[in-house]
Amino acid sequence: MQKRGSLAKTALAANVLVWGGAAVFLFALAGENTYAAFHGQWYNIVGWALICAVASAITIIGIREVRRLHSRLPG
């Protein structure tokens, strides 16, 4: 029984790292392109907004996955 809990905790930690890392990467990418987006053409702003929207969606999905995995932890 101990191995199942240990495996679940490992899966939870890996899930946090994957979703969190992807979200941080995309938010950093959006932050790097903020100046260019607001001082360029209209499609630069649209691209920046899409990057922010995808980063927000990944963050929300990651939080939901972490909660789902956390509810499956034994004990």
N, CA, C and O atoms as a MOPAC input file, in Angstrom:
PM7 MOZYME 1SCF
protein

 N      0.81100 1    -1.18500 1     0.00000 1
 C      0.00000 1     0.00000 1     0.00000 1
 C      0.86300 1     1.26100 1     0.00000 1
 O      0.46100 1     2.28300 1    -0.55500 1
 N      2.00900 1     1.20000 1     0.59900 1
 C      2.89700 1     2.35500 1     0.65800 1
 C      3.37400 1     2.76500 1    -0.73600 1
 O      3.53500 1     3.95300 1    -1.01500 1
 N      3.59800 1     1.78900 1    -1.60200 1
 C      4.09300 1     2.11900 1    -2.94400 1
 C      3.06800 1     2.91800 1    -3.73400 1
 O      3.43300 1     3.80500 1    -4.50500 1
 N      1.77800 1     2.60700 1    -3.54800 1
 C      0.75200 1     3.33100 1    -4.28500 1
 C      0.74100 1     4.80100 1    -3.88100 1
 O      0.63700 1     5.67800 1    -4.73900 1
 N      0.84600 1     5.07400 1    -2.59800 1
 C      0.88800 1     6.45700 1    -2.13600 1
 C      2.12500 1     7.17000 1    -2.62500 1
 O      2.06900 1     8.34200 1    -2.99700 1
 N      3.23200 1     6.47400 1    -2.62700 1
 C      4.48000 1     7.05900 1    -3.08800 1
 C      4.40100 1     7.36600 1    -4.58100 1
 O      4.86700 1     8.41600 1    -5.02400 1
 N      3.82100 1     6.46700 1    -5.35100 1
 C      3.67400 1     6.68900 1    -6.78400 1
 C      2.72200 1     7.84600 1    -7.05300 1
 O      2.95000 1     8.64300 1    -7.96300 1
 N      1.66700 1     7.93900 1    -6.27000 1
 C      0.71200 1     9.03900 1    -6.45100 1
 C      1.36400 1    10.38100 1    -6.13200 1
 O      1.12500 1    11.36500 1    -6.83200 1
 N      2.17700 1    10.43200 1    -5.09200 1
 C      2.86100 1    11.67900 1    -4.75700 1
 C      3.87200 1    12.05700 1    -5.83300 1
 O      4.04500 1    13.23600 1    -6.14200 1
 N      4.53200 1    11.06500 1    -6.39700 1
 C      5.47700 1    11.32900 1    -7.48500 1
 C      4.74800 1    11.85100 1    -8.71500 1
 O      5.22100 1    12.78100 1    -9.36900 1
 N      3.60200 1    11.26300 1    -9.03500 1
 C      2.80900 1    11.72900 1   -10.17800 1
 C      2.32100 1    13.15100 1    -9.94800 1
 O      2.29900 1    13.96000 1   -10.87600 1
 N      1.93400 1    13.45600 1    -8.72700 1
 C      1.47000 1    14.80400 1    -8.41100 1
 C      2.60200 1    15.81400 1    -8.57500 1
 O      2.40300 1    16.88100 1    -9.15500 1
 N      3.77600 1    15.48400 1    -8.07100 1
 C      4.92600 1    16.38500 1    -8.19200 1
 C      5.31300 1    16.58800 1    -9.65900 1
 O      5.61300 1    17.70700 1   -10.07300 1
 N      5.30600 1    15.52000 1   -10.43400 1
 C      5.65100 1    15.62700 1   -11.85500 1
 C      4.62400 1    16.47700 1   -12.59800 1
 O      4.97400 1    17.27200 1   -13.47000 1
 N      3.36200 1    16.29900 1   -12.24400 1
 C      2.30100 1    17.06500 1   -12.88800 1
 C      2.44800 1    18.55500 1   -12.59100 1
 O      2.28300 1    19.39000 1   -13.48000 1
 N      2.75500 1    18.87900 1   -11.34600 1
 C      2.95700 1    20.28600 1   -10.98200 1
 C      4.12500 1    20.87700 1   -11.76900 1
 O      4.03900 1    22.00300 1   -12.25900 1
 N      5.19900 1    20.13000 1   -11.88700 1
 C      6.36800 1    20.63200 1   -12.60400 1
 C      6.08900 1    20.83700 1   -14.09300 1
 O      6.52800 1    21.82900 1   -14.67600 1
 N      5.37000 1    19.91800 1   -14.70200 1
 C      5.09700 1    20.02800 1   -16.14100 1
 C      4.15900 1    21.19000 1   -16.43000 1
 O      4.47800 1    22.05200 1   -17.25000 1
 N      3.00300 1    21.22600 1   -15.76900 1
 C      2.04000 1    22.29500 1   -16.03300 1
 C      2.57600 1    23.65200 1   -15.58900 1
 O      2.41700 1    24.65100 1   -16.29000 1
 N      3.21200 1    23.67900 1   -14.41800 1
 C      3.77200 1    24.94200 1   -13.93300 1
 C      4.88200 1    25.45800 1   -14.82100 1
 O      4.95100 1    26.65600 1   -15.09600 1
 N      5.75100 1    24.57100 1   -15.27400 1
 C      6.83100 1    24.97400 1   -16.15200 1
 C      6.33800 1    25.50600 1   -17.48300 1
 O      6.86800 1    26.48900 1   -18.00200 1
 N      5.32700 1    24.85900 1   -18.03500 1
 C      4.76800 1    25.32200 1   -19.30800 1
 C      4.11700 1    26.69900 1   -19.14800 1
 O      4.27700 1    27.57100 1   -20.00300 1
 N      3.39100 1    26.88600 1   -18.05700 1
 C      2.74300 1    28.17200 1   -17.82600 1
 C      3.77200 1    29.28000 1   -17.60300 1
 O      3.63100 1    30.37300 1   -18.15300 1
 N      4.79400 1    29.01300 1   -16.81100 1
 C      5.83700 1    30.01700 1   -16.55800 1
 C      6.56500 1    30.36600 1   -17.85500 1
 O      6.86300 1    31.53300 1   -18.11000 1
 N      6.84700 1    29.36400 1   -18.66400 1
 C      7.52300 1    29.61300 1   -19.94200 1
 C      6.68500 1    30.53100 1   -20.82700 1
 O      7.21200 1    31.48500 1   -21.39900 1
 N      5.38700 1    30.25400 1   -20.94600 1
 C      4.55300 1    31.07200 1   -21.82100 1
 C      4.34700 1    32.47500 1   -21.27000 1
 O      4.32200 1    33.44000 1   -22.03400 1
 N      4.19900 1    32.60300 1   -19.94800 1
 C      4.08100 1    33.94300 1   -19.37000 1
 C      5.38700 1    34.73200 1   -19.54900 1
 O      5.35300 1    35.94100 1   -19.77800 1
 N      6.51600 1    34.06400 1   -19.44600 1
 C      7.80000 1    34.73900 1   -19.68200 1
 C      7.91600 1    35.16300 1   -21.14000 1
 O      8.41500 1    36.24900 1   -21.43300 1
 N      7.46400 1    34.32000 1   -22.04300 1
 C      7.47900 1    34.66600 1   -23.46700 1
 C      6.59200 1    35.87200 1   -23.73900 1
 O      6.97000 1    36.77000 1   -24.49100 1
 N      5.41400 1    35.89200 1   -23.13000 1
 C      4.51700 1    37.03700 1   -23.30500 1
 C      5.12200 1    38.29600 1   -22.69400 1
 O      5.01900 1    39.38000 1   -23.26800 1
 N      5.75000 1    38.15300 1   -21.53400 1
 C      6.37400 1    39.31200 1   -20.90200 1
 C      7.51000 1    39.88500 1   -21.72300 1
 O      7.71100 1    41.09900 1   -21.76800 1
 N      8.24800 1    39.00600 1   -22.37100 1
 C      9.35200 1    39.45400 1   -23.21500 1
 C      8.85100 1    40.20500 1   -24.44000 1
 O      9.52400 1    41.11000 1   -24.93300 1
 N      7.68500 1    39.84000 1   -24.92800 1
 C      7.15300 1    40.44700 1   -26.15200 1
 C      6.16100 1    41.56900 1   -25.88800 1
 O      5.53200 1    42.06000 1   -26.82600 1
 N      6.00500 1    41.98600 1   -24.64400 1
 C      5.01000 1    43.01400 1   -24.31700 1
 C      5.31400 1    44.33700 1   -25.01100 1
 O      4.42900 1    44.93800 1   -25.62100 1
 N      6.54600 1    44.78400 1   -24.92200 1
 C      6.89900 1    46.07500 1   -25.52800 1
 C      6.64800 1    46.05300 1   -27.03600 1
 O      6.05200 1    46.97800 1   -27.58800 1
 N      7.10000 1    45.00500 1   -27.68500 1
 C      6.92600 1    44.90900 1   -29.14300 1
 C      5.45600 1    44.81500 1   -29.51700 1
 O      5.04600 1    45.33500 1   -30.55400 1
 N      4.65900 1    44.15800 1   -28.68400 1
 C      3.24200 1    44.00000 1   -29.00500 1
 C      2.51500 1    45.34000 1   -28.98500 1
 O      1.69300 1    45.62200 1   -29.85700 1
 N      2.82100 1    46.15500 1   -27.99200 1
 C      2.08900 1    47.41200 1   -27.86500 1
 C      2.71200 1    48.56600 1   -28.65000 1
 O      2.16600 1    49.67000 1   -28.65800 1
 N      3.82700 1    48.33000 1   -29.29900 1
 C      4.42600 1    49.35600 1   -30.13700 1
 C      4.53900 1    48.90600 1   -31.59000 1
 O      5.32800 1    49.45900 1   -32.35700 1
 N      3.76000 1    47.91200 1   -31.96200 1
 C      3.80000 1    47.40300 1   -33.32800 1
 C      2.42700 1    47.46600 1   -33.97300 1
 O      1.59100 1    48.30000 1   -33.62600 1
 N      2.22000 1    46.57600 1   -34.90500 1
 C      0.96200 1    46.50100 1   -35.61600 1
 C     -0.10700 1    45.81400 1   -34.76700 1
 O      0.18500 1    45.27800 1   -33.69800 1
 N     -1.33900 1    45.83600 1   -35.25300 1
 C     -2.45000 1    45.26000 1   -34.49900 1
 C     -2.29000 1    43.76000 1   -34.32800 1
 O     -2.69400 1    43.21900 1   -33.29900 1
 N     -1.71500 1    43.07600 1   -35.30000 1
 C     -1.58400 1    41.62200 1   -35.20100 1
 C     -0.54400 1    41.21900 1   -34.16100 1
 O     -0.56900 1    40.08500 1   -33.68200 1
 N      0.36400 1    42.11500 1   -33.80200 1
 C      1.28800 1    41.83400 1   -32.69900 1
 C      0.53900 1    41.76400 1   -31.37600 1
 O      0.83600 1    40.92000 1   -30.53000 1
 N     -0.43000 1    42.65300 1   -31.20100 1
 C     -1.24600 1    42.63500 1   -29.97900 1
 C     -2.09600 1    41.37900 1   -29.92900 1
 O     -2.26800 1    40.78500 1   -28.86500 1
 N     -2.62900 1    40.97100 1   -31.07200 1
 C     -3.43700 1    39.74500 1   -31.11400 1
 C     -2.58300 1    38.52900 1   -30.76600 1
 O     -3.02100 1    37.66100 1   -30.01200 1
 N     -1.38500 1    38.45900 1   -31.30000 1
 C     -0.48000 1    37.34900 1   -30.98600 1
 C     -0.10700 1    37.32800 1   -29.51600 1
 O     -0.05100 1    36.26400 1   -28.89900 1
 N      0.14900 1    38.50000 1   -28.95300 1
 C      0.47900 1    38.59200 1   -27.53100 1
 C     -0.69900 1    38.14400 1   -26.67900 1
 O     -0.52300 1    37.42300 1   -25.69700 1
 N     -1.90100 1    38.57300 1   -27.05600 1
 C     -3.10400 1    38.17600 1   -26.30800 1
 C     -3.33100 1    36.66700 1   -26.40100 1
 O     -3.75900 1    36.04500 1   -25.42900 1
 N     -3.05100 1    36.08100 1   -27.55200 1
 C     -3.18700 1    34.62600 1   -27.68800 1
 C     -2.19400 1    33.88100 1   -26.80700 1
 O     -2.54100 1    32.86500 1   -26.20500 1
 N     -0.96800 1    34.37400 1   -26.72700 1
 C      0.02400 1    33.74600 1   -25.84800 1
 C     -0.44600 1    33.82800 1   -24.39700 1
 O     -0.35000 1    32.85000 1   -23.65600 1
 N     -0.95400 1    34.99600 1   -23.99000 1
 C     -1.45400 1    35.15200 1   -22.61700 1
 C     -2.65000 1    34.25200 1   -22.36200 1
 O     -2.76500 1    33.67500 1   -21.28000 1
 N     -3.54800 1    34.12000 1   -23.34300 1
 C     -4.72200 1    33.26900 1   -23.17600 1
 C     -4.33000 1    31.79700 1   -23.03600 1
 O     -4.89200 1    31.08100 1   -22.20700 1
 N     -3.38100 1    31.35400 1   -23.83400 1
 C     -2.92800 1    29.96200 1   -23.74700 1
 C     -2.21900 1    29.71700 1   -22.41500 1
 O     -2.40800 1    28.66800 1   -21.79800 1
 N     -1.41500 1    30.66200 1   -21.97300 1
 C     -0.74400 1    30.51200 1   -20.68100 1
 C     -1.75700 1    30.45500 1   -19.54700 1
 O     -1.59300 1    29.67000 1   -18.61300 1
 N     -2.79200 1    31.26900 1   -19.61300 1
 C     -3.84300 1    31.23300 1   -18.59300 1
 C     -4.59600 1    29.91200 1   -18.62900 1
 O     -4.90300 1    29.34400 1   -17.58200 1
 N     -4.89300 1    29.42300 1   -19.81700 1
 C     -5.59100 1    28.14000 1   -19.94600 1
 C     -4.74900 1    26.99800 1   -19.40200 1
 O     -5.27300 1    26.11000 1   -18.72900 1
 N     -3.46600 1    27.00800 1   -19.68200 1
 C     -2.57600 1    25.96400 1   -19.17100 1
 C     -2.51400 1    26.02200 1   -17.64700 1
 O     -2.47400 1    24.98500 1   -16.98400 1
 N     -2.50800 1    27.22300 1   -17.10000 1
 C     -2.50400 1    27.36900 1   -15.64400 1
 C     -3.77200 1    26.79300 1   -15.03600 1
 O     -3.71100 1    26.07600 1   -14.03700 1
 N     -4.91000 1    27.09800 1   -15.62300 1
 C     -6.18900 1    26.59200 1   -15.10800 1
 C     -6.26500 1    25.07900 1   -15.23600 1
 O     -6.68700 1    24.40100 1   -14.29800 1
 N     -5.86700 1    24.54500 1   -16.37000 1
 C     -5.88300 1    23.09100 1   -16.55800 1
 C     -4.93200 1    22.41900 1   -15.57700 1
 O     -5.25200 1    21.36900 1   -15.02000 1
 N     -3.77400 1    23.01500 1   -15.36600 1
 C     -2.82000 1    22.46300 1   -14.40900 1
 C     -3.36700 1    22.43400 1   -12.99700 1
 O     -3.18200 1    21.45000 1   -12.28200 1
 N     -4.03600 1    23.49500 1   -12.58700 1
 C     -4.64000 1    23.52700 1   -11.25200 1
 C     -5.70700 1    22.45500 1   -11.11400 1
 O     -5.79000 1    21.79000 1   -10.08100 1
 N     -6.51800 1    22.28300 1   -12.14100 1
 C     -7.56000 1    21.24500 1   -12.09200 1
 C     -6.95100 1    19.84600 1   -12.01500 1
 O     -7.43900 1    18.99000 1   -11.27700 1
 N     -5.88400 1    19.62100 1   -12.77900 1
 C     -5.23400 1    18.31100 1   -12.75400 1
 C     -4.59600 1    18.03100 1   -11.39200 1
 O     -4.66800 1    16.91200 1   -10.88500 1
 N     -3.97900 1    19.04200 1   -10.81000 1
 C     -3.35800 1    18.86600 1    -9.50000 1
 C     -4.42200 1    18.55300 1    -8.45100 1
 O     -4.22200 1    17.67600 1    -7.61100 1
 N     -5.53500 1    19.25300 1    -8.49300 1
 C     -6.61500 1    18.96600 1    -7.54100 1
 C     -7.17300 1    17.56300 1    -7.74200 1
 O     -7.48000 1    16.86400 1    -6.77700 1
 N     -7.30300 1    17.15500 1    -9.00900 1
 C     -7.81400 1    15.81000 1    -9.29200 1
 C     -6.86000 1    14.74600 1    -8.76100 1
 O     -7.29000 1    13.77200 1    -8.14400 1
 N     -5.57500 1    14.93400 1    -9.00100 1
 C     -4.60500 1    13.96800 1    -8.49700 1
 C     -4.51400 1    14.00400 1    -6.97500 1
 O     -4.34200 1    12.97000 1    -6.33000 1
 N     -4.63100 1    15.19000 1    -6.41500 1
 C     -4.54000 1    15.30500 1    -4.95200 1
 C     -5.71400 1    14.58800 1    -4.28000 1
 O     -5.55700 1    14.02200 1    -3.19800 1
 N     -6.88000 1    14.61000 1    -4.91300 1
 C     -8.04200 1    13.93100 1    -4.33200 1
 C     -7.88400 1    12.41100 1    -4.39000 1
 O     -8.54400 1    11.69500 1    -3.63700 1
 N     -7.03100 1    11.91900 1    -5.26000 1
 C     -6.80900 1    10.47300 1    -5.37000 1
 C     -5.72100 1     9.95600 1    -4.43900 1
 O     -5.51500 1     8.74800 1    -4.32700 1
 N     -5.02700 1    10.87000 1    -3.77200 1
 C     -3.98100 1    10.42400 1    -2.83700 1
 C     -4.60300 1     9.64000 1    -1.68600 1
 O     -5.62700 1    10.04500 1    -1.13500 1
 N     -4.00500 1     8.55500 1    -1.33600 1
 C     -4.54700 1     7.79400 1    -0.21300 1
 C     -4.27800 1     8.49100 1     1.10800 1
 O     -3.24500 1     9.13300 1     1.30100 1
 N     -5.23200 1     8.34500 1     2.00500 1
 C     -5.05900 1     8.84400 1     3.37400 1
 C     -5.16700 1    10.28900 1     3.42900 1
 O     -5.04700 1    10.87700 1     4.50400 1

